[in-house]
Amino acid sequence: MTGTARLSDVVAELARRPDADVVALLRARPDLPVPPPTTLTALAARACSRPSVERVLAGLDQHVLEVAEAVCALGGLGPVTAGAVRTATGAKGRAAAAHVDAAYDRLTSLLLVVGGLPVLALHEALGPYPARLGPPLASLDAVHAPVTTPEALEGVLAEAPPAARRVLDALVGGTPVGVTSGEPAGPTRWLLDHGVLQRLGPTQVVLPLETGLAARGGRTHPEPHPHPPQPEAPTRPAAVVAAESTRAAEELVRLVGVVVRQWAQEPAPALRSGGLGVRELRRLAAELGTTPEQAAEIVEIAGMAGLLAPDDDGERAVLAPSTAAADWAEDEVAGRWVALAEGWLASTRMPWLVGTRDDRGTLRAALGPGLERGWVARLRRRVLAVLASLPAGSAPSAGDVHSVLRWQAPRATPPEASVAAVLAEAELLGLTGAGALGSAGRALSNGAEPDEVAAALAADLPEPVGEILVQGDLTAVVPGRPTRELAELLDQVAEVESRGAALTVRFTAESVRRALDAGTEAEALLERLAAVSRTPLPQALEYLVGDTARRHGRLRVGGAGSYLRTPDEATTRALLADPGLATLGLREIAPTVLVSRALPGELLETLRRTGAAPVLDGPAVVTGRPAAGRSVRTAPRVRRAGEVQVQGPDDVALERLVGRMRAGQERADERDDLPATDPVHTVAALREAASAGGAVRVVLIGASGKPERRRVRPVSVEGGRVRMVDLDREAELVVAVHRISAVAD
């Protein structure tokens, strides 16, 4: 292809650059030094490969891509300078020109533009018609004298029929290629006869590059985009943002704490495929007072922070708190929230996919597989960065944020639905309040230390209150955010009726019984309530606690694995006194009845070893397993995605690599024979020759395993195979790329 830099030009450019610039290139394109190239030619081939170029383009913003399109379009006329790009993009003023120069320099430093020409892979990646401009006249068979200047075009169009103008406008604003149903006629024929269009095929016409530029006034893009769009978002007061964000943060910490406490007592059963089933998710949502979708997000955020993990209770797979959950529960609100926020920010999971089906029709479950996407963590950071770049209090919509992200990386922009989901998660976490970024969210997006993020949240949190207002109808009001001690007391002894600016709870017989079950005495309970009440406790509450305490404990429940009936009281006493039976944990519940913590099978075998002759009574199941109380196991902490850091080579290692590549290039240049090339170099050289229609020398490994030298003209390189013409034998052949061990001009 004409208008592109040759591989030899790229090698020469690398050889000309200082070592520091080559190291900077390897830093900017981390795929190039892995695995380490042996020569500068191998490095150039890898840098000019299509996958590597696509990787670079995914991180370039719209303005840099527009400059790249301009270089590719104008490259058909010869090497392109930064000044030519400034003119082609319509850069007016010193600031606009500086933006174009910076974009041009970046393309050059990234080795996408060499000597004013784009590398072949860049031209291919941007499509056959970059900037929607056609091929240059030099590559076309012009029949009529072409129109190449704005003045000449204006003179021709002065006599053009209206239909011809409409056809030209469509080709100028859209793709430069037009297709006719047969032989061109009418306005298309008129444009062909007057040199505005040229033939591309029997039924295809094209607007050449020079004519297209003339129609656009010499510009490749009607309007450049050097800056990201500025959303016209509503502005929220700082007090509103702080209040809403802290309220959401506190609520999330509370809900995650509820999940951790409940699953510590009774882990949730897990699906065979992993994750939380729909029925368990709905039950959890009812307990949390949320929707199933919100419950899924809550448990997912807890899992991202490493607080929940799969485990087993000896019989089935369950989901249980990790060992880190105990330490997390002891931390302050701000510290607990930071753990959740950082886990979310570093995670690659997509909670918004819970409830959808994958390609195989399997329902995706919360905390289950199939929710990971490698780009999600990067998207979360990008969304927060966009919010942080706006004026304080700005509350942009998902469409506004998506438009900014699309400018930042047009070739790697996620769908708007994913951006909306990330914004919803940020609102649930309390990173944003009323749609605007809060203080803690801004600190997190700026990469502040965890202590600084926690301090930012703590500064916005209202001062906690340690008092309640108890009313005669057995309700109590907390005028603000309760202290941790007060919250734990109310969770133990009362039921929550409403939450908001104030917390309202109600004392019931069931809630008081819950406190008594936890081991609190009635008098101690009343003393603790009186200590936090601004007013004396009403008699109704004292009567409720006293009446519940009188009925509490009349019936006693204990655990036993088996029972033993004896013929008389003397036998009972003898069994209790026998030291050989101490491991059974025998207890007397009647003169002739004993119970044991052991299961019937173990009790039966132990008694027989003492010389007794017991028999099995009733339909009990005989088992030799020892009885034991159920123990809740805690799963080990799961390493979060953000905790896995890949350490790349340092500058010293890269400098050594550059030295080895230069030495390897010198040795390769001194050889008279064809040096072996790696597959990337081979493909790049063959693709370049096929594009230019030139000949190369190759070394083929024949069927017998012996190398064969050929002089060939590559035609195409696709699917790991190359089609080429043997110039000496005048025959066409198709061979696998891996059979070519060397290639050179």
N, C-alpha and C positions, 0 to 999 in steps of 0.2 A: 504494500500500500504506500502510495506516495504521500508525502507530508508527515511522516513519522520518523522518529529517531531510530537509527540502527543499533543493534546490540553492541557493535564495536564502538559506536559513539558513547554509549553508556559506560563501557569499560574504560574508555579514555577519560571520561568525566570523573569516574571513581579514582583513577590513577592521579588525576590532577588535584583532587581535593586533599587538603591536609588531613592527618589522622584524626584530629579533633572533630572535623566535619563528618568524617565517615562514622566515627563513634556516635555522633549526634543522630545520624541517619539510622543506625542500628537501634538506638534508644527509641526513636520515633516510630520505627517499624519493627516491633519485637519479634515478628515471625522470621525475619531475615537471618539472624544468627543461630537459628535452631533448625536442624543440626548445623554445626559450624561449617561454612563454605571453605573450600581449600584454595580457591583462587578468586581474584577480582572478577573474572569472567563468570564463575559460578554464582557469585553474589549478584552481578548484574542480571544474569538470567533469572535468578529467583525474584529480584526486585521488579522485573518486567513481566513476570508470570501473571496470568489473569487472576488466580485466587488471591495473590498477594496485593495486587492493585485494588481488587474489590474490597479487601479488608481496609485499605487506607481510605477509599472513597466513603465507606460507611461512617467515618468519623469527621468528614468535612462538611462545613456549613454551606448554605445555599449560595452565598456570594463567592466562595472559593470554587464551587462547582460551576457557577456561571463563567468565571474566568477560565476554568479548564475547558468548558465548552467553546469559549471564544478562541482559545489557542488551537483546539482540535479543528475548528471550522476554518480558521485563517491559515492553519498549517498547510492546507492544500495549495496555497499561493507562495509558500516559502517560510523560512524561519520567522517566528513572531517575537517581536520585542514587547517589553512592558508598555512602551508608549503606544504601540499599535493596539494593545488591549485596552488601554485607557480610552482611546478614540472609539474603539468598537463597542465598548460598554457604556459610552456616554458619560464618563466620569467628568464632572464639572467642579472646579474648585480644588484647592489644595488638599482638603480633607478627603474628598472622594478619590482623588488621584493616589493619595497615600494608602487608602484601603485597597485599591487595585494593585498597587505595587507590592503591598504586604501579601496579598493572595498569590500573586505571581511568584514572589520569592519563596512562598511556602511550597508551591507546586515544584519549584526547582530544587529546593532543599530535600523534598521527599523523593526526588529522582523520578517524578512523573513527567516532567518537562526537561529535556536535555538539548542544549544548543538552540533553544527557541522552538523545538518541535516536541510534540507529545510522544511518549512511548506507545508502541502498537497496542498493548493491552488497555491503556487508557482510552484510546480511540474506540476500541471494540466495546469497552464497558459503557461508554456514553452513547453508543448506538451508531448506526450508519450515517445519520444526519444530525450531528451535534448542533445545538441551538436552532434546530429545524431549518438548517440551511443545506442546500444540495451540494453535489460534488463539483469540483472546479471544472472549468471548460477544458482544461488539458486532458482530463480523463474521459471526455465525451467526444463523439464524432459530430462536430457542429456542421450542419448543412447550410444554414443561413448565417449571415454575419451577426454575431451576438451583440446584445445590448449590455454594456458593462459600466456605464456611468449614470448617475442620477439625471444629468442633463439630457443624455440621449434617450433614456427611458421616458422622461417627461415629454420629449418631443414625439416619441412613438405613440404614447398613450393619448396624446392630444387628438389623434384621429381614430382611436380605438372605439369600437361599439361598446355600449354599456355592459353587455354580457361578457365581453372579454375582460373588462375591468373587474367584474365580479369573480371570474375564474382566477385572475391574478391575485386578487385580495385573499381568496381562499388558500392559495398556495403560499402566499407570503405569511399569513397568520397561522397556518397549520403545517402539515407535512409538505415538503417540496415536490413530492411525486404525485402525479395524477394518473388515473387509469380510465381509459375510454372503452366503450363496448365494441368498437371496431376501429376502422381507420379514422384518425382524428378529423373532426369536421367542426363547422360553426366557429364559435369563439376560440376554441382550442386550436383550430387550423389557422385562424388569423394570428394568434400569438406565435405559433410555430413559424409562419411565413415571415413575420417581422422580427425574428431573432430573439424574442422574449423567452420562449421555451425552447427546449431541445428534446430530441427523441432519446428515450432510454430503452425502448423495445418496441415491438409491433403495436402494442396497445398501451404503452406507457410514455408519459412525457414528464420532464423534470425541469424545475426552475434552477438554473445553474447557480453556483455560489456567487459569482461576480454580479449576476443580475439580481439575485436575492438581496445582496448587500446594497445595491443601488436602489432597490425598492424600499429598503428600510433606512435610507439615508446614511448608509455606511455603518450601521450599528448591527451587532449580532443579537442584542436583546433589546426589546422595546423599552424596558424599564429595569434597571439593575436593583438589587436588593442588598445593599451593603450592611444593613442593620436589621435585627430581628423585629418583628411586629410589636407594637406597643398596645397591649389590650386596654380597652376603656372599661376597666373593672370598677365596681362600686367600692367605696372606702368605708370601713367599719371603725368606730371609735376604739381607741386603745383599751379602754375599760371593758368594753363589750368583748373584745377579742380575748383579753386576759380571763374574764369571768367564764366565758364559754369553753375555752381551751382547758382551764384547770378543772372545770366541772367534769368534762369528758375524761380527763386524765385520772381524776379520783375515781370516777365510776368504773373505768376499765380496770384499775388496780383492785378495786373491791370485787368485781366480778371474777377476775382471774383468781383472787384469793379464795372465793367461794368454791370455784372448781377444784383448786388444789386441796382444800380441806375435805371436800366431799369425796374426791377420788383417793385421798389418803386413807379414809375410813373404808370405802368400798370402791375399788378400782372399777372402771367401766369396761365391760366386755368388748373385745375388739373383733372385727371381722376376720375371716380366714385370710382374705387378701390384704388385710391391714386397714387401720382406720376405724372411725366411729360409725356405727350403723345409723340408719335413718331413725329408727325407733328410739335409740339411745339419745340421738341428737335432739329429737323432739322433747323427750323427757327432761333433758338438761335445760332446754330453752324454757320449759315451764317452770323449772326450779329457779332459773335466773330471772324470769320475768321478761324475756326478750323473744324475738322471733328466731326460728331455726337458722336463718341466714346469719343473724348477729351472733348466735351461739357458736356457729361454725367459725366465724372470724375470731371470736374470743379464744377458743381452744387452739386455733391455729397460731395466734399471736403468742399464747403461752408456750406452744411447742417451739416456735421460732426462738424464744428466749431460753430454751433448754429446760423448761420447768415440767414438761410432760414428755413421756416416752413410752414405747411399747414394752411390756413385761409379761410375766406369766405368774399365776398363783399356784402352780403345781398341777393344775387340771386344765386350764384354758389360757388363751392369750388375752391380756387385758391392757388397758392404758392407765398408767399410774404416775404419780409425781416422781420426779427425779431427785437425786440426792441434793441437787442445787436448790430445790424448792424450799427446803427447810431454812437455809440461809436467807433466801429471798424473802420469806415470810417475816423474818425478824428485822428486816431493814425498814427505814422510814419510807413514807409515801413517795417522795421524790426519787429516792434511790431505787425503789421497786419499779417506778415508772421508767426510769432511764434504762433499766435492764430490758424491759419490754420494747421500748422504742428502738434501742440499738439492735436487738434481735430482729425486729421487723425490718429495719433498714438494710441489714446485711443478708436477709433471707432471699432465696430464689423461689419461694413458694407463692402460689397464686390462690388465695382463699376464695376469690370470687368464682373459681371454677367448681367449687363444691356443689354437688347436685346436678352437674352436667354430665354428659356421657362422652367417653373417649371414642376413638375410631373403631374400636371393637364393640361398642355399645355398652361398655361397663360403666356403672354409675361411679363417679368420683366421690370419695368419702373424705370427711374432715380428718386430718392427721394421717391420711392414707397416701399411697403412692400416686404418681401421675399428675401432681400439682407443681412440679418443678419446671422452671424455664430459666435458662442461664442469664437472660437479659433483664429479668425482673428487678434484681437488686440495683442494676444500673439505672433502670427506669425510675425507681423510687428516688434515687439521689438526684436525677435530672429534674424530676418534678419539684422536689424541695428547692433545688437551685433556682428554678424559674420563679417560684413563689418568693424566694429571698431576694431576687433581683428586682422585684417590683417595689414601689413605695410602700412603707409600713401601713398596714391596714387594708391593703388591696385584696379583694376577694374575687379573683378571676373565675370564670366558668371552665369546665373541662375543655370546651372548644377553644377558649383563649389559650390555655396552657398547651393544648395540642398544636396550635398554630405556631407557637414559639419553638416547640420541640421539632416540628417539621422544618423550620428554618435552620435549626442547629444541626440536624442530620437528616436531610431529605431521603437518603437511601437506607436509613435505619430507624424509621419512625414507627412506633407501635400504633395499633388502632386506637381511636378516640375512646372506645369502651374501656380499654385497659387503663388509660389515663384517668377516666372518671372513677374507676374502681380504686386506684391508688389514692385519689383525693378523698374518696369516702373512707378509706382506711386511715388516712391522716386525720380526718375529723373524729373518727372513733377513738383514735389514740390520744387525741388532744394536742396533736402537733399544730392543728389549725383550730381556730374558734370563729364561728360565723363565716367560714370560708377563707379567713385571712390567717397568715402564718403567725403563731404566737412566739413569745420570747424564747421558750425552750425549744420550739421547732426551728427557730432561726439559728440558735446556738448549735443544734444538732446538724443542720445543713451546712454550717460553716466549719464542721470538723472539730468542734470544741471538745475538750476532755470531758469524761463522764461527770466529774465533780462540778465542772462549770455548767453543764447542761442541767444537772440536778439543782444547782444554786439558782439558775434562771427560773426553773419551775417553782421552787420554794419561794422565790420572791413574789410570784404572782398568786400563790396560794393564800387564801384568807387565813387569818389567825384562828387556830382551833379553839373551841370552847369546851370547857370541862363541866358544864352545868346543864341541868334540864329543868323544865317547868312541868311538874306533875299536876294533872288536873283530876277533878273528882270523877270523871267518867272513865277512869283507868287508862287515860292516854297521857303521853308526855311529849313535849316539844323540845328539840335541841335547836336553839337559835343560831345556827351556823354550822360550821364543820366540826364534828365531834373530835376530841382527842382520841388517840389510839386506845387508851385505857377505857374511856367512856364508850367507845364503839364496841369494844369487846364485851363490856358489861351488858350493853343493850342487846347485842346479838345473842347473848346467853339467856336473857330474862324477858325479852319482849319481842313482839312481831312488828315489822316495819309496815306502816300504812301508806306513807308517801315520802318521796324524796324531792328535793329541790333546794331553794335557798335555806329552808329549814327542814329538819328531819322530824317526822311524826311517827311515834311508835305506840303500840297498845299492849298492856299487860293482860294476859289471859291465863286461865288455869293451866293450859298446855305449855305456855312459855315458862311459867313459874316452875312447873314440874320438870321442864328441861334443865333449869338451873339446879334444882334439887338432885336430879339424876347425875349431874356433874360433880356432886359432892359438896355443894354449898349448903350450909345450914340456914334455916329460915331466919334466925336472928341476925346472922352475919349478912344475909342478903338484904334485909331491911336496913341494916347499918350502912351498907355500901350505897344503897339508893338514897338514904337520907343525907349521906355525905356529899352527893353530887346534886341534890335538889336545892333550888333557891328557897323554896317554901317547905313547911312541914309536910310530911307525907300524909295524904288523905286517909281516913279510916277505911275507905273502901279497898285501898291497896293493902293495908295491914291485914284486914279480914281475909282478902284473897290469898295472901301468902300464908297466913296462919291456917286457914281451912285446908289449903292444898297440902301443907306440911303434915297436918293430922292424918290425912288419908294416904300420905306417901309412905311406901315401904311396908304396908300390911301384908302384901304378898311378896314372897321371895322366890327368885328364879336363879338357879345355878346350873352349871354344866356337869354332865356325867356321860361317860362312854358306855357304861354297863351297870347292872345291879346284881346283887348277890343275896339270896334268901337262905337263912339258916334255920335249923330245927328248934333252937332254943337260945336264950340270952347268953348262956355260958359259952356256947360255940362262937357267938358274936364277939364276946370279950376276948376269947383266945385268938381269933383271927386278927383283931385290931392290935393285939400285943405281939404278934409274930413278926420279928424283924425281917424275915425273908419276903414278907409281903409289903414292905415299906414303899417300894417303887410303884405300887398300884394306886396309891393315894386313896385308901379306903376311908369312907366316912359313914357314920351311923345316922340313919334318918328314922329308924324305928328299932325296937329291941331285937327284931329278927330280920332286919333289912339293912344292907350296906350298899353304897354306891361307890363306883370307882371311875377315875378318869380314863382308865384303859378300856379299849374296845373288848367285846365279848370273847373274841378268839384269844387275845393276849391274857385276859383274866383266867380263862379256862386252862390254858397251858401252864401258867404260873402256879395255879392251885394244884394241878396234877404233879408238878415237880416237887411239891411239898409232901406228897404222899396222900393227899385227899383224892376223892373220887367224885368230882362234880359232874353234873350233866347240864346240857344246854336247855334253858327254860324258854319256851315260846319261839316265835318265828324270827329270832334275831339272826342277823347275817354274821357268820363267823369270818373274821379277818384277823390276821396277825399284825396288822399295822398299828403302831402305837398311837394313842390318842394325843392330840395336841390342839391347842387353841389356834385359830386362824391368825396368821401373821401377815400383815401387809408389807410386801416387799417394795422397795423403791428402786426404780430403774436407774442405771448410771446415766449421767448427764450426756446428752447428745451434742456433739460438736456442731456449732452453727456454721452456716456457709461463710459468714463473714470472718470466722476464726481461721479459715484455711487461707494462708497467704503463700503465694508462689514467689520465691525469691529469684529474681532474674540475675544475670551476670552483672558485676559491677564494672565501672569504667576501666579499671586496671585490666580486668579479663578481656574486655572488648578491645582495648588498645593492643593487647598481645595477639588477639585474633586478627586484627587489621595487619599487624606485622607479619603474621604467618601467611595471610592471603597475598600480601605484596610479594613475599618471597616465593610463594607457590606460583604466582603469575610470572615472575621472572624465569623460573625454571621451565614453565610451559612455553614461554615465548622463545626460549633457546632451543627447543626440540625441533628437529626437522620433520619427524613423523606427526601423525594426527594424535594428539593426546586424548585419552579417554575423557568423556564428559558425563556429568551426572544427568539423570533423566530430565530434571527441570531445564538444564541448559540445552539438552537435546531438543526438547519440545519447543523451547523459545526460538532456537536457531531455525528449526524446520518451519515454524509458523511465520517467522519473518521472511524466509525465502519464498514460502508459498504466497504470502501477501504481495511481495515485490516481483514475483515471477522470475527470480534469479536461480542460479545453479549453485550447488554446494557439493562438497566431497564428504562422503560418509563411509564408515566402516561397518559392514553388516556381518552378523554372525550367521553363517549358513547352516543348513540342516546337519552337516557333519560336524559342526562346532568350530569350523575354521573361519577366520575373518576374511572378508572380501571387500576390496576397495571399489567403490562405485562413484561415478560422477552423475548426479541426478538433479532433476528439477522438481521440487515438491509441489504438489497440486493442492492437497488438503490434509489437515491433521485433525482427526475427530475420533473420539472413543478409544484412545490408546493405539490407534492405527494411523499410518501415514500412507497416502496414495501419492506416488511419484513416478516420474518418467526417467528411465535410464537413458542418458543422452548418448552413451557409446553403443549400446545394444539396440537403441530405438524401440524400447519395449516399456510398457507400463506395469508396475508391480505395486502390491499392497503388502506392507509388512508391519508387524507390531513394533511399537516404539522401543520396547525393551530389547529388541534384537539389534538395535543401532548402538554401537559402543562408542562412536566418536563422530563428530560432525564439525566441519570447518568450511570457510569460504573457499 
